[in-house]
Each structure stands twice: as C-alpha cells, then as structure tokens.
Amino acid sequence: MHHVQSLHLLGPLIRALGFLQMIEEGLRLYVGTAEELIQAAVPYGVPFRVDRKTIENAPLGKLIIMFSKLNRNEPLIARLRQLPAHRNYIAHAAFMRAFQATTDERIDVEDAKKHAAKVGDEAEKILGLIAQEMKSILANHPNSKTASLVLSGAADA
C-alpha cells in the first residue's frame, strides 16, 4: 500500500523537475539573446563577447544571476530566486523519500507530494512569465538571430 503512495509522489516530482528544467533552458535562451543584442549594439572597439559555453553550462542559480543583470522584471526575478532551494529539495530529499518509502512504510510522503505539486505549479507560471519576457525582447529586436530562429520555428509548428 505504501509503495503505491510512493509511486504517486513521483508524478508531481517529475512534473516539477520538468518545469524547472524548462526554466533553465528559457533563461539560457533569454540570456544568450540579450547578450547577442548587446554585442551587436556595442560600438566598434569595445570588447564584448557572448560566452555561449558559460551560458550553456551555467546551473540554475547562476542563470538567475545572469538574467537579473539583463532584465528589469523585479517580481519575476524575486520568484526565480526562490527556485534553487526548492529544486534541490525535490531533486534530492524528496526523491530519496519516495524511494525510501517503497521499503519503509513509516516514511510519510504526503508533505513531499504537496511541496512538489506547489513547486510544479509555481514553476509552470514562472515559465510563462519568462516566455513573455522573451517575446518582449524579440518584439523589440525582430531582426536578431534568435528572433529569426524562434519565428521560423513557430511557422513550422
């Protein structure tokens, strides 16, 4: 019976982690696009280079710092700053609890399940806000490399 409860925890955990991963990718896209736009606007002779490798390898916390330097949506930035601790809990402690509960019926998974569902809901909302920020930056710079990729991708869908 408790094994079934443990399996029910996995759904909300995987959903939350999926949205958190999508947030990371959305932040990478935003940061890369913003930096490309800055690079294009910098006067000749001023050294500014987009470091794609740093962007691609940055963990969530670092991406949030990078995003906060390139975006003025303070309420969104405040919400983003809450995510790493929740992501770490879900990715480590909550998954551990789910697996421990498969063999130990004394392990309570209900709190972890509620927490994962709440984080998943918040992450889904934040992902939508990042998409709005991305649309805004692309609308202001429709000739950017990213805009052409995103807009041509949208036409193919």
Secondary structure, 3 states (H helix, E strand, C coil): CHHHHHHHHHHHHHHHHHHHHHHHHHHHHHHHHHHHHHHHHCCCCCCCCCCHHHHHHCCHHHHHHHHHHHCCCHHHHHHHHHHHHHHHHHHHHHHHHHHHHCCCCCCCCHHHHHHHHHHHHHHHHHHHHHHHHHHHHHHHCCCCHHHHHHHHHHHHC
